[in-house]
């Protein structure tokens, strides 16, 4: 999937966080905006979910990506 691909609820993803390796999680909700997409992602330490924003115009602003299932 490319950066422009919209992930959906229940998709398995990885998220970029400050100062550590990417974390695996599952999408709980998706909200689209003009500037990008907000994903509510369930992580081990945040089972109820935490919001991450993917900017449309910046690869540096891409925090949620599809998990490689290979």
Predicted model as a PDB file, atoms N, CA, C, CB and O in Angstrom, pLDDT in the B-factor column:
MODEL        1                                                                  
ATOM      1  N   UNK A   1       0.841  -1.189   0.000  1.00 40.00           N  
ATOM      2  CA  UNK A   1       0.000   0.000   0.000  1.00 40.00           C  
ATOM      3  C   UNK A   1       0.871   1.232   0.000  1.00 40.00           C  
ATOM      4  CB  UNK A   1      -0.949   0.009   1.207  1.00 40.00           C  
ATOM      5  O   UNK A   1       1.934   1.251   0.622  1.00 40.00           O  
ATOM      6  N   UNK A   2       0.439   2.232  -0.675  1.00 43.00           N  
ATOM      7  CA  UNK A   2       1.204   3.479  -0.706  1.00 43.00           C  
ATOM      8  C   UNK A   2       0.743   4.415   0.399  1.00 43.00           C  
ATOM      9  CB  UNK A   2       1.067   4.165  -2.073  1.00 43.00           C  
ATOM     10  O   UNK A   2      -0.261   4.170   1.067  1.00 43.00           O  
ATOM     11  N   UNK A   3       1.495   5.489   0.578  1.00 46.00           N  
ATOM     12  CA  UNK A   3       1.180   6.471   1.607  1.00 46.00           C  
ATOM     13  C   UNK A   3      -0.229   7.026   1.429  1.00 46.00           C  
ATOM     14  CB  UNK A   3       2.197   7.605   1.583  1.00 46.00           C  
ATOM     15  O   UNK A   3      -0.879   7.371   2.416  1.00 46.00           O  
ATOM     16  N   UNK A   4      -0.711   7.120   0.202  1.00 56.00           N  
ATOM     17  CA  UNK A   4      -2.025   7.676  -0.051  1.00 56.00           C  
ATOM     18  C   UNK A   4      -3.170   6.707   0.186  1.00 56.00           C  
ATOM     19  CB  UNK A   4      -2.085   8.164  -1.436  1.00 56.00           C  
ATOM     20  O   UNK A   4      -4.333   7.093   0.074  1.00 56.00           O  
ATOM     21  N   UNK A   5      -2.868   5.466   0.509  1.00 70.00           N  
ATOM     22  CA  UNK A   5      -3.897   4.466   0.726  1.00 70.00           C  
ATOM     23  C   UNK A   5      -4.535   4.658   2.088  1.00 70.00           C  
ATOM     24  CB  UNK A   5      -3.319   3.058   0.599  1.00 70.00           C  
ATOM     25  O   UNK A   5      -3.841   4.783   3.097  1.00 70.00           O  
ATOM     26  N   UNK A   6      -5.849   4.681   2.113  1.00 84.00           N  
ATOM     27  CA  UNK A   6      -6.583   4.829   3.350  1.00 84.00           C  
ATOM     28  C   UNK A   6      -6.733   3.461   4.013  1.00 84.00           C  
ATOM     29  CB  UNK A   6      -7.962   5.478   3.096  1.00 84.00           C  
ATOM     30  O   UNK A   6      -7.301   2.539   3.428  1.00 84.00           O  
ATOM     31  N   UNK A   7      -6.226   3.338   5.224  1.00 94.00           N  
ATOM     32  CA  UNK A   7      -6.410   2.105   5.977  1.00 94.00           C  
ATOM     33  C   UNK A   7      -7.789   2.148   6.619  1.00 94.00           C  
ATOM     34  CB  UNK A   7      -5.289   1.916   7.052  1.00 94.00           C  
ATOM     35  O   UNK A   7      -8.370   3.223   6.764  1.00 94.00           O  
ATOM     36  N   UNK A   8      -8.311   1.004   7.000  1.00 96.00           N  
ATOM     37  CA  UNK A   8      -9.670   0.944   7.535  1.00 96.00           C  
ATOM     38  C   UNK A   8      -9.688   0.235   8.880  1.00 96.00           C  
ATOM     39  CB  UNK A   8     -10.606   0.234   6.550  1.00 96.00           C  
ATOM     40  O   UNK A   8      -8.692  -0.353   9.301  1.00 96.00           O  
ATOM     41  N   UNK A   9     -10.838   0.299   9.548  1.00 97.00           N  
ATOM     42  CA  UNK A   9     -11.015  -0.335  10.853  1.00 97.00           C  
ATOM     43  C   UNK A   9     -10.645  -1.812  10.760  1.00 97.00           C  
ATOM     44  CB  UNK A   9     -12.474  -0.168  11.356  1.00 97.00           C  
ATOM     45  O   UNK A   9     -10.995  -2.498   9.799  1.00 97.00           O  
ATOM     46  N   UNK A  10      -9.936  -2.281  11.772  1.00 97.00           N  
ATOM     47  CA  UNK A  10      -9.441  -3.652  11.938  1.00 97.00           C  
ATOM     48  C   UNK A  10      -8.188  -3.967  11.137  1.00 97.00           C  
ATOM     49  CB  UNK A  10     -10.507  -4.613  11.555  1.00 97.00           C  
ATOM     50  O   UNK A  10      -7.661  -5.073  11.252  1.00 97.00           O  
ATOM     51  N   UNK A  11      -7.685  -3.022  10.318  1.00 97.00           N  
ATOM     52  CA  UNK A  11      -6.415  -3.261   9.629  1.00 97.00           C  
ATOM     53  C   UNK A  11      -5.286  -3.327  10.658  1.00 97.00           C  
ATOM     54  CB  UNK A  11      -6.134  -2.145   8.573  1.00 97.00           C  
ATOM     55  O   UNK A  11      -5.283  -2.584  11.639  1.00 97.00           O  
ATOM     56  N   UNK A  12      -4.338  -4.217  10.424  1.00 97.00           N  
ATOM     57  CA  UNK A  12      -3.141  -4.298  11.260  1.00 97.00           C  
ATOM     58  C   UNK A  12      -2.124  -3.308  10.719  1.00 97.00           C  
ATOM     59  CB  UNK A  12      -2.555  -5.752  11.288  1.00 97.00           C  
ATOM     60  O   UNK A  12      -1.866  -3.259   9.517  1.00 97.00           O  
ATOM     61  N   UNK A  13      -1.543  -2.511  11.629  1.00 97.00           N  
ATOM     62  CA  UNK A  13      -0.657  -1.423  11.232  1.00 97.00           C  
ATOM     63  C   UNK A  13       0.566  -1.381  12.142  1.00 97.00           C  
ATOM     64  CB  UNK A  13      -1.401  -0.075  11.266  1.00 97.00           C  
ATOM     65  O   UNK A  13       0.629  -2.060  13.167  1.00 97.00           O  
ATOM     66  N   UNK A  14       1.534  -0.559  11.734  1.00 95.00           N  
ATOM     67  CA  UNK A  14       2.628  -0.186  12.620  1.00 95.00           C  
ATOM     68  C   UNK A  14       2.576   1.323  12.759  1.00 95.00           C  
ATOM     69  CB  UNK A  14       4.025  -0.674  12.074  1.00 95.00           C  
ATOM     70  O   UNK A  14       2.158   2.031  11.843  1.00 95.00           O  
ATOM     71  N   UNK A  15       3.011   1.815  13.932  1.00 95.00           N  
ATOM     72  CA  UNK A  15       3.022   3.248  14.166  1.00 95.00           C  
ATOM     73  C   UNK A  15       4.416   3.699  14.571  1.00 95.00           C  
ATOM     74  CB  UNK A  15       1.998   3.630  15.242  1.00 95.00           C  
ATOM     75  O   UNK A  15       5.137   2.994  15.277  1.00 95.00           O  
ATOM     76  N   UNK A  16       4.779   4.895  14.106  1.00 90.00           N  
ATOM     77  CA  UNK A  16       6.060   5.510  14.442  1.00 90.00           C  
ATOM     78  C   UNK A  16       5.847   6.359  15.685  1.00 90.00           C  
ATOM     79  CB  UNK A  16       6.623   6.370  13.251  1.00 90.00           C  
ATOM     80  O   UNK A  16       4.940   7.189  15.740  1.00 90.00           O  
ATOM     81  N   UNK A  17       6.700   6.136  16.683  1.00 82.00           N  
ATOM     82  CA  UNK A  17       6.659   6.964  17.884  1.00 82.00           C  
ATOM     83  C   UNK A  17       8.059   7.497  18.136  1.00 82.00           C  
ATOM     84  CB  UNK A  17       6.131   6.161  19.118  1.00 82.00           C  
ATOM     85  O   UNK A  17       9.028   6.980  17.580  1.00 82.00           O  
ATOM     86  N   UNK A  18       8.175   8.512  18.956  1.00 80.00           N  
ATOM     87  CA  UNK A  18       9.469   9.129  19.237  1.00 80.00           C  
ATOM     88  C   UNK A  18      10.405   8.176  19.957  1.00 80.00           C  
ATOM     89  CB  UNK A  18       9.284  10.386  20.061  1.00 80.00           C  
ATOM     90  O   UNK A  18      10.038   7.548  20.950  1.00 80.00           O  
ATOM     91  N   UNK A  19      11.618   8.083  19.438  1.00 76.00           N  
ATOM     92  CA  UNK A  19      12.696   7.416  20.141  1.00 76.00           C  
ATOM     93  C   UNK A  19      12.623   5.908  20.286  1.00 76.00           C  
ATOM     94  CB  UNK A  19      12.785   7.974  21.439  1.00 76.00           C  
ATOM     95  O   UNK A  19      13.261   5.357  21.183  1.00 76.00           O  
ATOM     96  N   UNK A  20      11.882   5.230  19.453  1.00 83.00           N  
ATOM     97  CA  UNK A  20      11.844   3.785  19.584  1.00 83.00           C  
ATOM     98  C   UNK A  20      11.470   3.114  18.288  1.00 83.00           C  
ATOM     99  CB  UNK A  20      10.882   3.384  20.659  1.00 83.00           C  
ATOM    100  O   UNK A  20      11.237   3.772  17.275  1.00 83.00           O  
ATOM    101  N   UNK A  21      11.414   1.781  18.329  1.00 91.00           N  
ATOM    102  CA  UNK A  21      11.021   1.046  17.125  1.00 91.00           C  
ATOM    103  C   UNK A  21       9.530   1.234  16.845  1.00 91.00           C  
ATOM    104  CB  UNK A  21      11.352  -0.454  17.274  1.00 91.00           C  
ATOM    105  O   UNK A  21       8.766   1.628  17.727  1.00 91.00           O  
ATOM    106  N   UNK A  22       9.133   0.950  15.621  1.00 92.00           N  
ATOM    107  CA  UNK A  22       7.714   1.002  15.268  1.00 92.00           C  
ATOM    108  C   UNK A  22       6.957  -0.006  16.123  1.00 92.00           C  
ATOM    109  CB  UNK A  22       7.498   0.715  13.748  1.00 92.00           C  
ATOM    110  O   UNK A  22       7.473  -1.080  16.434  1.00 92.00           O  
ATOM    111  N   UNK A  23       5.743   0.344  16.497  1.00 93.00           N  
ATOM    112  CA  UNK A  23       4.894  -0.530  17.318  1.00 93.00           C  
ATOM    113  C   UNK A  23       3.750  -1.063  16.473  1.00 93.00           C  
ATOM    114  CB  UNK A  23       4.344   0.227  18.559  1.00 93.00           C  
ATOM    115  O   UNK A  23       3.235  -0.366  15.599  1.00 93.00           O  
ATOM    116  N   UNK A  24       3.354  -2.303  16.736  1.00 96.00           N  
ATOM    117  CA  UNK A  24       2.244  -2.900  16.002  1.00 96.00           C  
ATOM    118  C   UNK A  24       0.935  -2.654  16.735  1.00 96.00           C  
ATOM    119  CB  UNK A  24       2.471  -4.407  15.805  1.00 96.00           C  
ATOM    120  O   UNK A  24       0.878  -2.635  17.964  1.00 96.00           O  
ATOM    121  N   UNK A  25      -0.117  -2.465  15.944  1.00 97.00           N  
ATOM    122  CA  UNK A  25      -1.431  -2.252  16.522  1.00 97.00           C  
ATOM    123  C   UNK A  25      -2.525  -2.529  15.518  1.00 97.00           C  
ATOM    124  CB  UNK A  25      -1.554  -0.843  17.046  1.00 97.00           C  
ATOM    125  O   UNK A  25      -2.277  -3.038  14.425  1.00 97.00           O  
ATOM    126  N   UNK A  26      -3.759  -2.180  15.913  1.00 98.00           N  
ATOM    127  CA  UNK A  26      -4.921  -2.392  15.058  1.00 98.00           C  
ATOM    128  C   UNK A  26      -5.746  -1.111  15.027  1.00 98.00           C  
ATOM    129  CB  UNK A  26      -5.777  -3.596  15.559  1.00 98.00           C  
ATOM    130  O   UNK A  26      -5.946  -0.466  16.056  1.00 98.00           O  
ATOM    131  N   UNK A  27      -6.223  -0.749  13.834  1.00 98.00           N  
ATOM    132  CA  UNK A  27      -7.022   0.460  13.655  1.00 98.00           C  
ATOM    133  C   UNK A  27      -8.413   0.243  14.263  1.00 98.00           C  
ATOM    134  CB  UNK A  27      -7.129   0.835  12.145  1.00 98.00           C  
ATOM    135  O   UNK A  27      -9.107  -0.723  13.944  1.00 98.00           O  
ATOM    136  N   UNK A  28      -8.798   1.174  15.152  1.00 98.00           N  
ATOM    137  CA  UNK A  28     -10.118   1.134  15.779  1.00 98.00           C  
ATOM    138  C   UNK A  28     -11.094   2.118  15.141  1.00 98.00           C  
ATOM    139  CB  UNK A  28      -9.994   1.427  17.261  1.00 98.00           C  
ATOM    140  O   UNK A  28     -12.301   1.879  15.129  1.00 98.00           O  
ATOM    141  N   UNK A  29     -10.570   3.230  14.608  1.00 98.00           N  
ATOM    142  CA  UNK A  29     -11.420   4.251  13.985  1.00 98.00           C  
ATOM    143  C   UNK A  29     -10.575   5.072  13.014  1.00 98.00           C  
ATOM    144  CB  UNK A  29     -12.080   5.174  15.065  1.00 98.00           C  
ATOM    145  O   UNK A  29      -9.354   5.156  13.146  1.00 98.00           O  
ATOM    146  N   UNK A  30     -11.249   5.672  12.041  1.00 97.00           N  
ATOM    147  CA  UNK A  30     -10.594   6.498  11.024  1.00 97.00           C  
ATOM    148  C   UNK A  30     -11.407   7.770  10.836  1.00 97.00           C  
ATOM    149  CB  UNK A  30     -10.445   5.726   9.671  1.00 97.00           C  
ATOM    150  O   UNK A  30     -12.626   7.714  10.674  1.00 97.00           O  
ATOM    151  N   UNK A  31     -10.735   8.918  10.858  1.00 96.00           N  
ATOM    152  CA  UNK A  31     -11.364  10.218  10.583  1.00 96.00           C  
ATOM    153  C   UNK A  31     -10.537  10.920   9.517  1.00 96.00           C  
ATOM    154  CB  UNK A  31     -11.474  11.100  11.887  1.00 96.00           C  
ATOM    155  O   UNK A  31      -9.334  11.115   9.690  1.00 96.00           O  
ATOM    156  N   UNK A  32     -11.176  11.299   8.417  1.00 94.00           N  
ATOM    157  CA  UNK A  32     -10.447  11.975   7.343  1.00 94.00           C  
ATOM    158  C   UNK A  32     -10.647  13.486   7.430  1.00 94.00           C  
ATOM    159  CB  UNK A  32     -10.904  11.455   5.965  1.00 94.00           C  
ATOM    160  O   UNK A  32     -11.725  13.966   7.783  1.00 94.00           O  
ATOM    161  N   UNK A  33      -9.598  14.214   7.106  1.00 92.00           N  
ATOM    162  CA  UNK A  33      -9.585  15.666   7.097  1.00 92.00           C  
ATOM    163  C   UNK A  33      -8.885  16.112   5.824  1.00 92.00           C  
ATOM    164  CB  UNK A  33      -8.881  16.244   8.369  1.00 92.00           C  
ATOM    165  O   UNK A  33      -8.237  15.302   5.162  1.00 92.00           O  
ATOM    166  N   UNK A  34      -9.004  17.376   5.473  1.00 91.00           N  
ATOM    167  CA  UNK A  34      -8.347  17.909   4.294  1.00 91.00           C  
ATOM    168  C   UNK A  34      -6.834  17.724   4.371  1.00 91.00           C  
ATOM    169  CB  UNK A  34      -8.689  19.381   4.122  1.00 91.00           C  
ATOM    170  O   UNK A  34      -6.195  17.392   3.373  1.00 91.00           O  
ATOM    171  N   UNK A  35      -6.257  17.940   5.564  1.00 92.00           N  
ATOM    172  CA  UNK A  35      -4.805  17.897   5.745  1.00 92.00           C  
ATOM    173  C   UNK A  35      -4.262  16.475   5.901  1.00 92.00           C  
ATOM    174  CB  UNK A  35      -4.419  18.717   6.952  1.00 92.00           C  
ATOM    175  O   UNK A  35      -3.050  16.276   5.822  1.00 92.00           O  
ATOM    176  N   UNK A  36      -5.123  15.490   6.119  1.00 93.00           N  
ATOM    177  CA  UNK A  36      -4.664  14.117   6.323  1.00 93.00           C  
ATOM    178  C   UNK A  36      -5.722  13.251   6.963  1.00 93.00           C  
ATOM    179  CB  UNK A  36      -3.421  14.102   7.172  1.00 93.00           C  
ATOM    180  O   UNK A  36      -6.918  13.521   6.860  1.00 93.00           O  
ATOM    181  N   UNK A  37      -5.259  12.199   7.630  1.00 94.00           N  
ATOM    182  CA  UNK A  37      -6.161  11.210   8.212  1.00 94.00           C  
ATOM    183  C   UNK A  37      -5.745  10.928   9.652  1.00 94.00           C  
ATOM    184  CB  UNK A  37      -6.165   9.903   7.378  1.00 94.00           C  
ATOM    185  O   UNK A  37      -4.562  10.749   9.940  1.00 94.00           O  
ATOM    186  N   UNK A  38      -6.732  10.890  10.558  1.00 96.00           N  
ATOM    187  CA  UNK A  38      -6.496  10.503  11.949  1.00 96.00           C  
ATOM    188  C   UNK A  38      -6.878   9.029  12.095  1.00 96.00           C  
ATOM    189  CB  UNK A  38      -7.317  11.409  12.949  1.00 96.00           C  
ATOM    190  O   UNK A  38      -7.927   8.588  11.625  1.00 96.00           O  
ATOM    191  N   UNK A  39      -5.988   8.279  12.764  1.00 97.00           N  
ATOM    192  CA  UNK A  39      -6.249   6.868  13.035  1.00 97.00           C  
ATOM    193  C   UNK A  39      -6.234   6.640  14.542  1.00 97.00           C  
ATOM    194  CB  UNK A  39      -5.202   5.958  12.327  1.00 97.00           C  
ATOM    195  O   UNK A  39      -5.285   7.033  15.220  1.00 97.00           O  
ATOM    196  N   UNK A  40      -7.279   6.009  15.068  1.00 98.00           N  
ATOM    197  CA  UNK A  40      -7.286   5.560  16.451  1.00 98.00           C  
ATOM    198  C   UNK A  40      -6.747   4.137  16.436  1.00 98.00           C  
ATOM    199  CB  UNK A  40      -8.732   5.640  17.098  1.00 98.00           C  
ATOM    200  O   UNK A  40      -7.372   3.233  15.881  1.00 98.00           O  
ATOM    201  N   UNK A  41      -5.582   3.944  17.050  1.00 97.00           N  
ATOM    202  CA  UNK A  41      -4.885   2.662  16.972  1.00 97.00           C  
ATOM    203  C   UNK A  41      -4.753   2.056  18.364  1.00 97.00           C  
ATOM    204  CB  UNK A  41      -3.492   2.832  16.322  1.00 97.00           C  
ATOM    205  O   UNK A  41      -4.306   2.724  19.297  1.00 97.00           O  
ATOM    206  N   UNK A  42      -5.137   0.806  18.499  1.00 98.00           N  
ATOM    207  CA  UNK A  42      -4.973   0.058  19.739  1.00 98.00           C  
ATOM    208  C   UNK A  42      -3.561  -0.512  19.789  1.00 98.00           C  
ATOM    209  CB  UNK A  42      -6.034  -1.075  19.854  1.00 98.00           C  
ATOM    210  O   UNK A  42      -3.142  -1.249  18.896  1.00 98.00           O  
ATOM    211  N   UNK A  43      -2.833  -0.159  20.847  1.00 95.00           N  
ATOM    212  CA  UNK A  43      -1.492  -0.690  21.094  1.00 95.00           C  
ATOM    213  C   UNK A  43      -1.526  -1.464  22.412  1.00 95.00           C  
ATOM    214  CB  UNK A  43      -0.416   0.461  21.137  1.00 95.00           C  
ATOM    215  O   UNK A  43      -2.457  -1.300  23.201  1.00 95.00           O  
ATOM    216  N   UNK A  44      -0.518  -2.307  22.657  1.00 94.00           N  
ATOM    217  CA  UNK A  44      -0.489  -3.081  23.899  1.00 94.00           C  
ATOM    218  C   UNK A  44      -0.665  -2.197  25.126  1.00 94.00           C  
ATOM    219  CB  UNK A  44       0.816  -3.851  24.007  1.00 94.00           C  
ATOM    220  O   UNK A  44      -1.453  -2.515  26.017  1.00 94.00           O  
ATOM    221  N   UNK A  45       0.068  -1.085  25.172  1.00 92.00           N  
ATOM    222  CA  UNK A  45       0.006  -0.211  26.346  1.00 92.00           C  
ATOM    223  C   UNK A  45      -1.184   0.759  26.312  1.00 92.00           C  
ATOM    224  CB  UNK A  45       1.296   0.575  26.460  1.00 92.00           C  
ATOM    225  O   UNK A  45      -1.447   1.440  27.302  1.00 92.00           O  
ATOM    226  N   UNK A  46      -1.895   0.828  25.197  1.00 94.00           N  
ATOM    227  CA  UNK A  46      -3.083   1.673  25.041  1.00 94.00           C  
ATOM    228  C   UNK A  46      -4.194   0.859  24.360  1.00 94.00           C  
ATOM    229  CB  UNK A  46      -2.748   2.964  24.210  1.00 94.00           C  
ATOM    230  O   UNK A  46      -4.536   1.134  23.210  1.00 94.00           O  
ATOM    231  N   UNK A  47      -4.760  -0.137  25.052  1.00 96.00           N  
ATOM    232  CA  UNK A  47      -5.747  -1.021  24.401  1.00 96.00           C  
ATOM    233  C   UNK A  47      -7.018  -0.290  23.948  1.00 96.00           C  
ATOM    234  CB  UNK A  47      -6.131  -2.140  25.351  1.00 96.00           C  
ATOM    235  O   UNK A  47      -7.681  -0.730  23.009  1.00 96.00           O  
ATOM    236  N   UNK A  48      -7.357   0.818  24.607  1.00 97.00           N  
ATOM    237  CA  UNK A  48      -8.539   1.580  24.189  1.00 97.00           C  
ATOM    238  C   UNK A  48      -8.231   2.465  22.987  1.00 97.00           C  
ATOM    239  CB  UNK A  48      -9.059   2.438  25.347  1.00 97.00           C  
ATOM    240  O   UNK A  48      -9.144   3.027  22.381  1.00 97.00           O  
ATOM    241  N   UNK A  49      -6.950   2.593  22.636  1.00 97.00           N  
ATOM    242  CA  UNK A  49      -6.547   3.338  21.453  1.00 97.00           C  
ATOM    243  C   UNK A  49      -5.899   4.664  21.759  1.00 97.00           C  
ATOM    244  CB  UNK A  49      -7.715   3.564  20.584  1.00 97.00           C  
ATOM    245  O   UNK A  49      -6.138   5.271  22.804  1.00 97.00           O  
ATOM    246  N   UNK A  50      -5.076   5.102  20.831  1.00 95.00           N  
ATOM    247  CA  UNK A  50      -4.422   6.410  20.859  1.00 95.00           C  
ATOM    248  C   UNK A  50      -4.457   6.951  19.435  1.00 95.00           C  
ATOM    249  CB  UNK A  50      -2.938   6.319  21.413  1.00 95.00           C  
ATOM    250  O   UNK A  50      -4.282   6.197  18.478  1.00 95.00           O  
ATOM    251  N   UNK A  51      -4.686   8.270  19.293  1.00 96.00           N  
ATOM    252  CA  UNK A  51      -4.825   8.880  17.970  1.00 96.00           C  
ATOM    253  C   UNK A  51      -3.471   9.216  17.365  1.00 96.00           C  
ATOM    254  CB  UNK A  51      -5.679  10.137  18.054  1.00 96.00           C  
ATOM    255  O   UNK A  51      -2.579   9.715  18.050  1.00 96.00           O  
ATOM    256  N   UNK A  52      -3.327   8.936  16.071  1.00 94.00           N  
ATOM    257  CA  UNK A  52      -2.150   9.310  15.283  1.00 94.00           C  
ATOM    258  C   UNK A  52      -2.647   9.989  14.020  1.00 94.00           C  
ATOM    259  CB  UNK A  52      -1.249   8.061  14.945  1.00 94.00           C  
ATOM    260  O   UNK A  52      -3.677   9.606  13.465  1.00 94.00           O  
ATOM    261  N   UNK A  53      -1.905  11.013  13.560  1.00 93.00           N  
ATOM    262  CA  UNK A  53      -2.295  11.782  12.380  1.00 93.00           C  
ATOM    263  C   UNK A  53      -1.295  11.564  11.256  1.00 93.00           C  
ATOM    264  CB  UNK A  53      -2.403  13.280  12.716  1.00 93.00           C  
ATOM    265  O   UNK A  53      -0.092  11.741  11.451  1.00 93.00           O  
ATOM    266  N   UNK A  54      -1.779  11.185  10.090  1.00 93.00           N  
ATOM    267  CA  UNK A  54      -0.959  11.082   8.883  1.00 93.00           C  
ATOM    268  C   UNK A  54      -1.222  12.314   8.029  1.00 93.00           C  
ATOM    269  CB  UNK A  54      -1.269   9.764   8.085  1.00 93.00           C  
ATOM    270  O   UNK A  54      -2.342  12.531   7.568  1.00 93.00           O  
ATOM    271  N   UNK A  55      -0.178  13.124   7.821  1.00 90.00           N  
ATOM    272  CA  UNK A  55      -0.304  14.300   6.962  1.00 90.00           C  
ATOM    273  C   UNK A  55      -0.338  13.879   5.502  1.00 90.00           C  
ATOM    274  CB  UNK A  55       0.852  15.285   7.210  1.00 90.00           C  
ATOM    275  O   UNK A  55       0.378  12.963   5.098  1.00 90.00           O  
ATOM    276  N   UNK A  56      -1.152  14.535   4.727  1.00 86.00           N  
ATOM    277  CA  UNK A  56      -1.272  14.235   3.302  1.00 86.00           C  
ATOM    278  C   UNK A  56      -0.029  14.636   2.527  1.00 86.00           C  
ATOM    279  CB  UNK A  56      -2.481  14.935   2.722  1.00 86.00           C  
ATOM    280  O   UNK A  56       0.383  13.912   1.620  1.00 86.00           O  
ATOM    281  N   UNK A  57       0.578  15.766   2.856  1.00 83.00           N  
ATOM    282  CA  UNK A  57       1.631  16.347   2.041  1.00 83.00           C  
ATOM    283  C   UNK A  57       3.056  16.026   2.488  1.00 83.00           C  
ATOM    284  CB  UNK A  57       1.459  17.801   2.017  1.00 83.00           C  
ATOM    285  O   UNK A  57       4.001  16.517   1.871  1.00 83.00           O  
ATOM    286  N   UNK A  58       3.246  15.223   3.533  1.00 80.00           N  
ATOM    287  CA  UNK A  58       4.595  15.035   4.065  1.00 80.00           C  
ATOM    288  C   UNK A  58       4.848  13.594   4.488  1.00 80.00           C  
ATOM    289  CB  UNK A  58       4.825  15.960   5.242  1.00 80.00           C  
ATOM    290  O   UNK A  58       4.128  13.050   5.326  1.00 80.00           O  
ATOM    291  N   UNK A  59       5.875  12.981   3.906  1.00 76.00           N  
ATOM    292  CA  UNK A  59       6.265  11.630   4.320  1.00 76.00           C  
ATOM    293  C   UNK A  59       6.725  11.634   5.780  1.00 76.00           C  
ATOM    294  CB  UNK A  59       7.388  11.082   3.403  1.00 76.00           C  
ATOM    295  O   UNK A  59       6.510  10.655   6.496  1.00 76.00           O  
ATOM    296  N   UNK A  60       7.362  12.735   6.232  1.00 79.00           N  
ATOM    297  CA  UNK A  60       7.775  12.843   7.639  1.00 79.00           C  
ATOM    298  C   UNK A  60       6.573  12.855   8.565  1.00 79.00           C  
ATOM    299  CB  UNK A  60       8.612  14.106   7.859  1.00 79.00           C  
ATOM    300  O   UNK A  60       6.698  12.524   9.744  1.00 79.00           O  
ATOM    301  N   UNK A  61       5.418  13.227   8.054  1.00 80.00           N  
ATOM    302  CA  UNK A  61       4.201  13.276   8.848  1.00 80.00           C  
ATOM    303  C   UNK A  61       3.360  12.023   8.731  1.00 80.00           C  
ATOM    304  CB  UNK A  61       3.388  14.453   8.450  1.00 80.00           C  
ATOM    305  O   UNK A  61       2.176  12.039   9.068  1.00 80.00           O  
ATOM    306  N   UNK A  62       3.962  10.919   8.249  1.00 84.00           N  
ATOM    307  CA  UNK A  62       3.236   9.647   8.148  1.00 84.00           C  
ATOM    308  C   UNK A  62       3.634   8.788   9.342  1.00 84.00           C  
ATOM    309  CB  UNK A  62       3.545   8.906   6.786  1.00 84.00           C  
ATOM    310  O   UNK A  62       4.774   8.334   9.439  1.00 84.00           O  
ATOM    311  N   UNK A  63       2.686   8.571  10.249  1.00 92.00           N  
ATOM    312  CA  UNK A  63       2.979   7.827  11.466  1.00 92.00           C  
ATOM    313  C   UNK A  63       2.373   6.422  11.451  1.00 92.00           C  
ATOM    314  CB  UNK A  63       2.470   8.592  12.669  1.00 92.00           C  
ATOM    315  O   UNK A  63       2.889   5.520  12.110  1.00 92.00           O  
ATOM    316  N   UNK A  64       1.296   6.235  10.715  1.00 94.00           N  
ATOM    317  CA  UNK A  64       0.617   4.936  10.655  1.00 94.00           C  
ATOM    318  C   UNK A  64       0.797   4.360   9.255  1.00 94.00           C  
ATOM    319  CB  UNK A  64      -0.906   5.070  11.013  1.00 94.00           C  
ATOM    320  O   UNK A  64       0.508   5.019   8.255  1.00 94.00           O  
ATOM    321  N   UNK A  65       1.282   3.115   9.200  1.00 93.00           N  
ATOM    322  CA  UNK A  65       1.463   2.429   7.920  1.00 93.00           C  
ATOM    323  C   UNK A  65       0.937   1.006   8.042  1.00 93.00           C  
ATOM    324  CB  UNK A  65       2.959   2.429   7.488  1.00 93.00           C  
ATOM    325  O   UNK A  65       0.928   0.438   9.133  1.00 93.00           O  
ATOM    326  N   UNK A  66       0.500   0.427   6.926  1.00 95.00           N  
ATOM    327  CA  UNK A  66       0.029  -0.960   6.960  1.00 95.00           C  
ATOM    328  C   UNK A  66       1.135  -1.892   7.440  1.00 95.00           C  
ATOM    329  CB  UNK A  66      -0.468  -1.398   5.568  1.00 95.00           C  
ATOM    330  O   UNK A  66       2.300  -1.715   7.082  1.00 95.00           O  
ATOM    331  N   UNK A  67       0.777  -2.869   8.239  1.00 92.00           N  
ATOM    332  CA  UNK A  67       1.758  -3.842   8.688  1.00 92.00           C  
ATOM    333  C   UNK A  67       2.081  -4.802   7.553  1.00 92.00           C  
ATOM    334  CB  UNK A  67       1.245  -4.609   9.922  1.00 92.00           C  
ATOM    335  O   UNK A  67       1.179  -5.293   6.874  1.00 92.00           O  
ATOM    336  N   UNK A  68       3.351  -5.064   7.350  1.00 83.00           N  
ATOM    337  CA  UNK A  68       3.789  -6.007   6.325  1.00 83.00           C  
ATOM    338  C   UNK A  68       3.511  -7.408   6.852  1.00 83.00           C  
ATOM    339  CB  UNK A  68       5.313  -5.816   5.968  1.00 83.00           C  
ATOM    340  O   UNK A  68       4.101  -7.825   7.849  1.00 83.00           O  
ATOM    341  N   UNK A  69       2.624  -8.134   6.193  1.00 64.00           N  
ATOM    342  CA  UNK A  69       2.215  -9.455   6.675  1.00 64.00           C  
ATOM    343  C   UNK A  69       2.994 -10.586   6.004  1.00 64.00           C  
ATOM    344  CB  UNK A  69       0.727  -9.653   6.443  1.00 64.00           C  
ATOM    345  O   UNK A  69       2.620 -11.752   6.132  1.00 64.00           O  
ATOM    346  N   UNK A  70       4.074 -10.254   5.290  1.00 53.00           N  
ATOM    347  CA  UNK A  70       4.880 -11.282   4.615  1.00 53.00           C  
ATOM    348  C   UNK A  70       5.797 -11.962   5.587  1.00 53.00           C  
ATOM    349  CB  UNK A  70       5.692 -10.681   3.476  1.00 53.00           C  
ATOM    350  O   UNK A  70       6.551 -12.856   5.202  1.00 53.00           O  
TER     351      UNK A  70                                                      
ENDMDL                                                                          
END                                                                             
